[in-house]
Amino acid sequence: MSGVWYLERRVPRIRPEDLRLDLDSAEFTLTPGSDLACLADDRAAAILPGS
């Protein structure tokens, strides 16, 4: 996954239920939750659980 999250050094964890596909319109929607993975050089990586 790429995007502006890498600029913040935090990437959302995507669960299967966060993805939606409307077969009629072929519209794809991604709504990430609040659970994040921190990249190694993020200062918050040491204090956020599970990151």
TIMARKE-862885 format. One line per 10 residues: number of its first residue (from 1); their letters; for each residue x, y, z of C-alpha. Coordinates in pm, whole numbers, plus 50000, padded with zeros to 5 digits. Each point is the difference from the previous one (the first is absolute). Layout:
REM residues N
NUM = A = X Y Z  ...
//
This chain:
REM residues 51
1 = MSGVWYLERR = 50000 50000 50000  50134 50342 49917  49879 50350 50060  50037 50297 50226  50015 49771 50303  50366 49935 49928  50073 50371 50039  49862 49977 50354  50201 49677 50061  49677 49818 50094
11 = VPRIRPEDLR = 49803 49762 49781  49643 49884 50072  49938 49631 50040  49734 49893 49752  49749 49733 50101  49785 49814 49746  49689 50175 50131  50163 50338 49921  49967 49928 49626  49681 50039 49800
21 = LDLDSAEFTL = 49930 49917 49637  49672 50099 49839  49957 49752 49714  49734 50210 49829  50211 50315 49971  50346 49836 50031  50072 50250 50276  50279 49904 50239  50006 50160 50346  50265 49970 50268
31 = TPGSDLACLA = 49921 50129 50349  50293 49924 50230  49941 49983 50372  50206 50169 50269  50249 49713 50049  50344 50107 49875  50336 49840 49931  50296 50228 50062  50302 49993 49773  50333 49932 50170
41 = DDRAAAILPG = 50118 50360 50019  49675 50138 50145  50050 50135 50353  49658 49862 50099  50103 49641 49911  50144 49955 50350  49683 50111 50180  49711 49880 49782  49900 49640 50083  50014 49754 49713
51 = S = 50173 50239 49764
//
